[in-house]
């Protein structure tokens, strides 16, 4: 049995969607980031870094999205979310790392610029983050030329994480995802998967409760 500590729509959604893709039962425990619940003592015992997601599997506690996703893929290889071939695996890790270290970091400067600078510099930090997001969009759009998914013709782990981050673009002025045809089609393609839709619906229902 898996337990996932999450915040609706955050990068934890990628883990939730992969669990749905794998057909695994999961207990969802919301962590309200807006109320600062991730800084509470109880949650910090699970993740001292005070971030979601946290995955608990029996007595094993794991944090960091790339690690969690790879763990799930290793336990459920029949789904083919992580390829066996060395170079194809490396390519998956490349895009997982790009999403988590480059695109996520850029969005962080847009959404929570106060975390990186004093109030007088917040506008500059946000603007720099937005420029970085656009650079990522351009790179991803080029990388998707001739492909349905970021590593080829079938869905893999990085697609779930990239998809979630591509849903955050409401925080940007133009350009947005819809201004890049391949990127927009990719977001629609991944987002239309039943597993992703189930995860989003479940989180939306929990948020409304």
N, C-alpha and C positions, 0 to 999 in steps of 0.2 A: 504494500500500500504506500502510495506517495502522498506527501503533504506539501503544498506549495504556499508559501507566504508571498503575497503579491499586492500590487496596487493596480487598479483597472487602467488598462491602456499603456502602462509602463512597459519596459523591456521584459518584464516578467510574463507578459502576454505571449512572447515567443515560446517560453517554456510550456505554458499552458496549452498553446496550440499544438506543440509537438506531442505532448501527452495525449491530447485528443487524437492526433494523427496515428499514434501508436495504439489507440484503443485502451488506454490505461485509466483505471479509476484513480481519482485524485481528490483529496480533501483540500478545499481552498480556504485559506485564512487571510482575510484582507488586512493590510497594514496601511493606515491612513497617513500618507506622507504629509498631507496638508496640515494635519493636526500634530505632526511631529512624533507619531507613535514609533517611528523607526529609531528615535533617539532614546526610547524608554529602556530601562534596565532589562526587562524581560526579553525584548527583541535583541538587544546587544549581546545577550548570552548566546544567541544563535549566530549572529553576525556582528562582530565588533566594528565592522566598517559601516554599520547602520545603513545598509542598502538592500533593496529587493532586487531580484528574487532570492529566496532561500528555499532549497528543496531538502526535505527530510525523507529518507527512505530507510525504514526500520530504525536502526540506531546510527545511521550515517547522515551527517549534515553537510550540505555542499552549497557553496555560494559561487557567484560569477557566472554569467549566462553562457559563455563559450564552454566552460567546464561542465556545467549542468547539461547542456545540450549534447555534448560528446558522451557524457556518462549514459544518458538515456539511449543514444544511438548504439553504444557498445552493448548495453543490456538487451537491446531489441534489434539485432542486426538484420532480421528478416524484413524490416521496413525499408532498408536500403537508403537511409537518410545520411549515412556516411559511407563513402565507397571503400572498397578493400584495397584498390591499387594505390601504391605509395604516392604517386604524383597527383592523382585525383584527390586523395585525402589532404595532401599539402595545399591544393588549391582551395578546398573547403575551409581549411584553417586560415588561409590567407584572407578570405572574405569575412569569416567570423571575426578575425582580428581587426580588419578594416572597419567593420560595422561598430565594434565595441570601442575601439581606441580612436578612430577618426571621426566617423559620423556622429556617434553618441556624444563625444566630447564637444563637437561643434554645436550640436543642439543644446548641450548643457550651458554653453555661454549665451545662447539666445534665451533660454527659458529661466535660468537662475544666474544671471550675470553678477548678482550681489555676492555670490559665493567666491568670485574670483577677483573682486576689486572693491574699493571703497565707493560710496554713492556717487561721487563726482566723476567716476570713470565708467559707470554702469552702461551708459549709452554707447561708448566706444567699444566696450567688451561685447555688447549685444550685436552691434554692427559687424564687428570682426567675426563673430560666430556665424552670423547670417551669410557672410561672404564664404566662409568655409563650407557651410551646408551646400551652397550653390555649386562650389567646386566639386564637392562629393557627388551631387546630382549629375553634373556634367560627365564626370568620370564613369559613374555607374551606367548612365545612358549609353555611353560609347561601348562599355564592356558588354552590354546586352545585345549588341548588333549580331543578328543571326542566331540568337539563342532565346529560348523560352524562360530559362532560369539563369542565375548568375554564373553557375559552373557548367551549364550545358542544357540538355534536353529533358532532364528530370529534376524534380524538386529535391533539394538537399537542406541540411541544417541552416546554412547561412541565409537562405531565402526567408525563413520564418523571422529571423532577427531583422534583416533588412526591411521586410514588409512592415513590421511594427514601427520602425523609425520613419518610414515613408508616410505613415499616417499622422505624424506630428506636424506636418507642414502648415497647418493652420496658424502657427505662431509666426510665420513668415509673411512678408509682403511678396510681391512678384519678384523673380520667377518662383513658381511652385512646381510640384511634381507634374501637374497637368500640362506644363509648358514643355515637357520632354516626352515625346510620344512613346518611345520604347519603355521609358521608366513608368509612365502612367499605365501602359498596358500590362507591364510586369506587376505593378501593385494590384491591379484589378485581377490578374490571373491568380496570384497567391491568395488574395483576399477572398476569392470566390470558392476556395476549397472548403468542403463541408467542415473539416476539423477546425479551420480558422473561424468560420462563422459560428460554430458551436462555442468555441472559447470566448469569442467576443460577446455572444448573447448571454452566456453564463455570467460573465463579468458585469455586463450591463444590468442584468437582473439583480445581482448582488449589490451593485452600486445604488440601485433604485430602492432597495429594501430598507 
